[in-house]
Amino acid sequence: MIITLIGSTLLGLVAALYALLALGFPLGEFAMGGADRIMPKKKRIACALSIPIQLFAALVLLQAGGHLSIGLPSTVAKNICIGFGIYFGFNVSMNLMSKNNKERFVMTPLAAITAFSLLYTAFQM
């Protein structure tokens, strides 16, 4: 399914953004409320911790879409996609409430497309 490729690509791009944030690049307006141009140390750690989680979500999505296998039973992959889909749906609402335009207008659509791709894929399995 093409939607799994789109969703996993977006997850990879956001993981790359979080890697840059963890390294101290001045892109903080796109994440975590958008209040910090350069993330403070605690937020950098949080960014770094989220990278493997987002990459795992991308791999599960690719497996659920039939593009590769990471060895998960299909029911497990489906449930993980649903869980991440709900999480990213919540992320959409949080981004919409952001006072920062960069986070609201850039990250909200990315989270919405990602949530849709995860949930659509899960319910097409």
N, C-alpha and C positions, 0 to 999 in steps of 0.2 A: 504494500500500500504506500502510495506517495506521501500520505499524511504522516506516516511514521518517519520517513526521511526528513520531512520538514521539521517535525517536532524534535527529532534527535539532533538535527543540525542546530536548532535554536538552543537546545540544552547545552550543546558543545560550545556555542558562541557565548552563552552566559557563563559557563565554566571558565572560558578564556578571560572574560571580563573580570570575574572574581579572582582569577590568578593575578591579573594586572593590579587589581585593588589590593590584594594581599602583599604585593611587592611595593606598594606605595605610590602607584601612578595616580595622578590627580583626576580620577574618574568617579569619585565618590558620590557625585550628584545623581548618578544613575542607580544607586542601590541604598538599601537600609535607611530609608527615609530621606535620603538626598541632602542631609544637613551638613555633611563633611565632604569638602572637596578632596582632601586626602584623609583616608581612613586612619583613625587612631589605632593604637596597637591591639586593643581588644577586638575591634571590628575587623582588623586585618586577620586575626586568628580565626574569627568566625567565617570570614570569606574563604580562608584556606581550608577550613573544615568542610565547607559546603561543596568544594570542587569535586571530591570523589563521589559524593552523594549525587550530584547532578550528572556526572559521567555514568554512574551506575544506572540512573533513571534512563539515560539515553540508550544504554546497552539493553536494558529490559524492554524498552520500547521497540528497538530494532528486532529483538527476538520475537516479541508479540506480533510484529508485522511480518514475520517470516523472512527477514533479511539475514539473520545469523542465529546461532544458538550459543547461549552461555550456560546451558545445562539446567535451566530451571524448568520444572513441570509447567505446562501451559496454564493450569489453574493458579499457580503461584505468580507467574508473570502477569496474568490478568488482574489478580488482586493487587499486585504492586502498582500496576498502571492505574488502577482505580484510586489507590491511596495517593499516589503522586498527582493524579488529576485533580483530586479534591484539594490537596495542598496548593497546587498552582491556581485553582479557582479562588481559594482564600487569598492567595498572593495578589490576584487581580483586584480584589476589593481593597486590600491594603494599599496597593499602588494608586488606585483611584483616589484614595484619601490623602495621598502625599501632597505636601505643600510645594514640592519641587516639580516644576514643569517637565524637566528632563526625565525624571523617574515616572511621572504620570503619563506623559505622552509617548515615551519610548518603551519603557519596561511593561506598562500595562498591556499593550497589544501583544508583546512577546509572551507574557505570561498567559494571556487568553488563548493564543494559538497553541501554546504548549499544553495547556489544560485540555483544550479541545482534542488535540491529537492523542493524548494519553487516554482520555475517556472514550473517544470514538473507537480507537484501536481495541481497547479492552472489551467494548460491547460488540465488536465485530468478530471476536475470536470464537 
